[in-house]
Amino acid sequence: MSITSRGLRGAVLYTDANLIAINKWRNLPVQDHSNSKRSLLANLNLFKTISPSHSSDQPRLIHRLDQTTTGVLLIGRNPPVAGAISTLFEKGIVKKEYIGVCYDLRRKKHSNTNTGIWTSPHPTTGESMRTSFEILHQHNGFAIVKFQPHTGRIHQIRIHASENRLPVLGDKRYELEKNPTLKQLKKEASRAILRKKQGHGLLAHLHAHRLTIPFYFEDEDSGGGDDIEAVRSDNSNSDSDNSSDEGDAGGHDNDLVVCAPLPKHWHVTIETLFNATQENILSDLSCNKQ
């Protein structure tokens, strides 16, 4: 899918004098090492067209998401802002919450452990990784899991989830394909989802749900005051596949909190795989619920 100004405008969750937050859609490459023109990095200048008053901006990526991961992504309006907020990410000051639909392959003795922290070295770089997890819903070998990474290693959540027998649904790289239980669950999920008229197959189910920058509004020059403009996503006018549910951009006290609604394909998955009404689970995962 090509990137258009209209598509980016429809994905905007929040914007102010310093940054833009979008709800990244699936299969949008943030950075393409083949120098493809279809990556977000190659199309940053399109953000100038979203707000005519910011035509002189120099948009820069603040952080990155994997191509198959959806959700909150921040773009700085100029290099100094992007650099400053990137530093907050590197220092672990920015709070990141992800939601994943996972296969639950945990052994019986661990199956009742619903919260915890995973620590391990990265399998390629050896750098330390630390991720908090919380099981939100479980049913018949599947789980909806909240992840909070405390370090920012490449593929960290996907690796940790796989290492701890909770591989992300649709993650072909880390899904433990040799596990016989997973093979059976994967077959059941594929059949159940494809039976739906809106069936989508086994797409990746990792979503950057909520992002918090502490003390963002503490200084009037930091983007607060009259420069703030909260923008709601109007996905009926978007070429992305984000949910039509409204995002949330706001803060507690001086924090900036941006929340991205779940993509549409999640609704089919939740309705299909979990023994609860779709509305109940979606309500629990709503941006309106803190």
C-alpha positions as CSV (number, residue, x, y, z in Angstrom):
1,M,0.0,0.0,0.0
2,S,1.4,3.4,-1.0
3,I,1.5,6.2,1.6
4,T,-0.7,9.2,1.0
5,S,-1.4,12.5,2.8
6,R,-5.0,11.4,3.1
7,G,-4.0,8.1,4.7
8,L,-1.6,9.8,7.2
9,R,-4.2,12.4,8.1
10,G,-6.8,9.7,8.8
11,A,-4.3,8.0,11.1
12,V,-3.4,11.0,13.2
13,L,-4.2,10.5,16.9
14,Y,-2.7,13.8,18.3
15,T,-0.6,16.7,17.1
16,D,0.9,19.9,18.7
17,A,3.7,22.3,18.0
18,N,6.3,19.7,18.6
19,L,5.1,16.3,17.4
20,I,2.5,14.2,15.6
21,A,1.2,10.8,16.8
22,I,-0.3,8.4,14.4
23,N,-2.0,5.0,14.6
24,K,0.4,3.0,12.4
25,W,-1.4,0.5,10.2
26,R,-0.2,-3.0,9.6
27,N,2.5,-3.7,6.9
28,L,3.5,0.0,6.9
29,P,7.3,-0.2,6.9
30,V,8.8,2.5,9.1
31,Q,12.3,2.1,7.7
32,D,13.1,0.1,4.6
33,H,16.7,-0.9,4.3
34,S,16.2,-1.5,0.5
35,N,15.6,2.3,0.2
36,S,12.1,1.7,-1.0
37,K,9.9,4.7,-1.5
38,R,7.0,3.0,0.3
39,S,8.5,3.4,3.8
40,L,7.4,6.0,6.3
41,L,10.9,7.3,6.5
42,A,10.9,8.0,2.8
43,N,7.6,9.9,3.0
44,L,8.1,12.1,6.1
45,N,7.6,15.2,4.1
46,L,3.9,14.3,3.7
47,F,3.4,15.3,7.3
48,K,3.9,18.9,6.2
49,T,0.7,18.7,4.3
50,I,-1.4,17.7,7.3
51,S,-1.1,21.2,8.9
52,P,-0.6,24.1,6.4
53,S,0.8,26.2,9.2
54,H,3.6,23.7,9.6
55,S,4.8,23.7,6.0
56,S,8.3,24.6,7.1
57,D,8.6,21.6,9.4
58,Q,11.5,19.1,9.1
59,P,9.7,15.9,10.3
60,R,11.9,13.2,11.9
61,L,11.1,9.8,13.3
62,I,11.3,9.7,17.1
63,H,11.2,5.9,17.4
64,R,10.3,2.8,15.4
65,L,7.8,-0.1,15.2
66,D,8.2,-3.3,13.4
67,Q,6.5,-3.5,10.0
68,T,3.8,-5.9,11.3
69,T,3.2,-4.0,14.6
70,T,0.4,-1.5,14.7
71,G,-0.3,1.4,17.0
72,V,1.2,4.6,18.4
73,L,4.1,6.0,16.5
74,L,5.6,9.5,17.2
75,I,7.1,11.9,14.6
76,G,8.9,15.0,15.7
77,R,8.2,18.2,13.7
78,N,11.9,19.1,13.7
79,P,15.3,17.5,14.5
80,P,15.8,19.0,17.9
81,V,12.4,17.8,19.2
82,A,12.9,14.4,17.7
83,G,16.3,14.1,19.3
84,A,15.1,15.2,22.7
85,I,12.2,12.8,22.9
86,S,14.3,10.0,21.4
87,T,16.6,10.5,24.4
88,L,13.7,10.0,26.7
89,F,13.0,6.7,25.0
90,E,16.6,5.6,25.3
91,K,16.6,6.5,29.0
92,G,13.5,4.5,29.6
93,I,11.5,7.5,30.7
94,V,8.7,7.1,28.1
95,K,6.2,4.4,29.2
96,K,5.1,2.0,26.5
97,E,2.2,-0.4,26.7
98,Y,1.6,-3.0,24.0
99,I,-1.2,-5.5,23.6
100,G,-0.8,-8.9,22.0
101,V,-3.0,-11.9,21.1
102,C,-0.7,-14.9,21.9
103,Y,-0.7,-18.7,21.8
104,D,-0.6,-19.8,25.4
105,L,1.8,-22.7,25.4
106,R,3.0,-22.4,29.0
107,R,3.5,-25.5,31.0
108,K,0.9,-26.3,33.7
109,K,3.1,-25.1,36.6
110,H,3.3,-21.6,35.0
111,S,-0.2,-21.4,33.6
112,N,-1.6,-19.5,36.6
113,T,1.2,-16.9,36.6
114,N,-0.6,-13.9,35.2
115,T,1.9,-11.1,35.9
116,G,5.7,-10.9,36.0
117,I,8.9,-9.5,34.5
118,W,11.0,-11.3,31.9
119,T,14.8,-10.7,31.8
120,S,17.2,-12.2,29.4
121,P,20.1,-11.3,27.0
122,H,19.1,-10.5,23.4
123,P,19.9,-13.6,21.4
124,T,21.8,-11.7,18.7
125,T,23.4,-8.7,20.4
126,G,23.7,-10.0,24.0
127,E,22.2,-6.8,25.3
128,S,20.0,-7.1,28.4
129,M,16.2,-7.1,27.8
130,R,13.5,-6.5,30.4
131,T,9.8,-6.8,29.8
132,S,6.8,-6.7,32.2
133,F,3.7,-8.8,31.2
134,E,0.1,-9.2,32.4
135,I,-2.4,-11.8,31.1
136,L,-5.6,-10.0,30.5
137,H,-7.8,-12.8,29.1
138,Q,-7.4,-16.5,28.5
139,H,-9.4,-19.1,26.6
140,N,-8.6,-22.5,25.1
141,G,-4.9,-22.0,24.5
142,F,-5.0,-18.4,23.6
143,A,-4.3,-15.3,25.7
144,I,-4.5,-11.5,25.4
145,V,-1.4,-10.1,27.0
146,K,-0.3,-6.6,28.0
147,F,3.5,-6.0,27.6
148,Q,5.6,-3.1,29.0
149,P,9.1,-3.1,27.7
150,H,11.6,-1.5,30.0
151,T,14.5,-1.7,27.5
152,G,14.3,-1.0,23.8
153,R,15.9,-3.9,22.0
154,I,15.0,-5.0,18.4
155,H,12.1,-7.4,18.4
156,Q,12.2,-7.4,22.2
157,I,8.6,-8.2,23.0
158,R,8.3,-10.8,20.3
159,I,11.4,-12.6,21.5
160,H,10.5,-12.5,25.1
161,A,6.9,-13.7,24.4
162,S,8.3,-16.6,22.3
163,E,11.0,-17.5,24.9
164,N,8.3,-17.7,27.6
165,R,5.9,-19.8,25.5
166,L,3.5,-17.0,24.7
167,P,4.4,-16.4,21.0
168,V,2.4,-13.7,19.3
169,L,-0.3,-14.8,17.0
170,G,0.7,-14.4,13.3
171,D,4.4,-13.7,14.2
172,K,6.0,-16.1,11.7
173,R,9.5,-15.4,12.8
174,Y,9.1,-16.3,16.5
175,E,6.1,-18.5,16.7
176,L,7.8,-21.8,17.8
177,E,6.6,-23.6,14.7
178,K,8.0,-26.9,15.8
179,N,5.8,-27.0,18.9
180,P,3.0,-29.6,18.3
181,T,0.5,-27.7,20.5
182,L,1.1,-24.5,18.5
183,K,0.6,-26.4,15.2
184,Q,-2.8,-27.6,16.4
185,L,-3.8,-24.2,17.8
186,K,-2.7,-22.5,14.6
187,K,-4.8,-24.8,12.5
188,E,-7.8,-24.2,14.8
189,A,-7.4,-20.5,14.7
190,S,-6.9,-20.4,10.9
191,R,-10.1,-22.4,10.3
192,A,-12.2,-20.5,12.8
193,I,-11.1,-17.0,11.6
194,L,-11.4,-17.9,7.9
195,R,-15.0,-19.2,8.5
196,K,-15.9,-15.6,9.2
197,K,-17.1,-13.6,6.2
198,Q,-14.6,-11.0,7.3
199,G,-11.9,-13.5,7.9
200,H,-8.4,-12.2,7.6
201,G,-6.2,-15.2,8.2
202,L,-3.5,-15.2,10.8
203,L,-2.2,-11.6,10.6
204,A,0.3,-10.4,13.3
205,H,-1.4,-9.3,16.5
206,L,1.0,-7.0,18.4
207,H,-0.3,-3.5,18.9
208,A,1.5,-0.4,20.5
209,H,-1.6,0.5,22.5
210,R,-0.6,3.4,24.8
211,L,2.4,5.7,25.2
212,T,3.1,8.1,28.0
213,I,5.6,11.0,28.1
214,P,5.9,12.1,31.8
215,F,5.9,15.9,32.5
216,Y,5.4,16.8,28.8
217,F,3.2,19.8,29.7
218,E,5.2,21.0,32.6
219,D,6.9,23.8,30.6
220,E,4.6,26.1,28.6
221,D,7.2,26.0,25.8
222,S,7.2,22.2,25.6
223,G,4.2,22.0,23.4
224,G,1.4,22.9,25.8
225,G,-0.9,25.9,26.1
226,D,-2.5,27.4,23.0
227,D,-0.4,25.4,20.6
228,I,-2.0,22.1,21.6
229,E,-4.4,20.6,19.1
230,A,-5.9,17.2,19.8
231,V,-6.9,15.5,16.6
232,R,-9.3,12.5,16.5
233,S,-8.8,9.9,13.9
234,D,-11.5,9.8,11.2
235,N,-10.7,6.5,9.7
236,S,-13.7,6.5,7.5
237,N,-11.6,8.9,5.3
238,S,-8.4,6.9,5.7
239,D,-6.7,4.3,3.5
240,S,-5.4,2.5,6.6
241,D,-7.2,-0.4,8.3
242,N,-7.4,1.1,11.8
243,S,-10.5,0.7,13.9
244,S,-13.1,3.5,13.6
245,D,-13.0,3.7,17.4
246,E,-11.6,7.1,18.5
247,G,-8.1,7.3,19.9
248,D,-7.2,9.2,23.0
249,A,-4.7,12.0,23.4
250,G,-4.5,13.5,26.8
251,G,-2.6,13.5,30.0
252,H,-2.8,13.1,33.8
253,D,-1.4,16.3,35.3
254,N,1.5,17.1,33.1
255,D,1.8,13.8,31.2
256,L,1.1,13.3,27.6
257,V,-0.8,10.1,27.0
258,V,-1.6,8.9,23.5
259,C,-3.7,5.7,23.0
260,A,-4.3,3.9,19.7
261,P,-7.5,2.0,19.1
262,L,-7.2,-1.7,18.0
263,P,-7.1,-2.5,14.3
264,K,-10.2,-4.0,12.7
265,H,-8.7,-7.4,12.3
266,W,-8.5,-7.7,16.1
267,H,-12.3,-7.5,16.4
268,V,-12.7,-10.7,14.3
269,T,-10.0,-12.5,16.2
270,I,-11.4,-11.6,19.6
271,E,-14.9,-12.6,18.6
272,T,-13.6,-15.9,17.2
273,L,-11.0,-17.1,19.8
274,F,-12.2,-16.0,23.2
275,N,-15.1,-17.2,25.2
276,A,-16.5,-13.8,26.1
277,T,-18.6,-11.3,24.2
278,Q,-16.6,-9.2,21.9
279,E,-17.9,-6.0,23.5
280,N,-16.7,-6.9,26.9
281,I,-13.1,-7.6,25.9
282,L,-13.0,-4.6,23.5
283,S,-14.3,-2.4,26.3
284,D,-11.5,-3.6,28.5
285,L,-9.0,-2.7,25.8
286,S,-10.7,0.6,25.0
287,C,-8.7,3.9,24.9
288,N,-11.3,5.3,27.3
289,K,-10.3,2.8,30.0
290,Q,-7.2,3.9,31.9
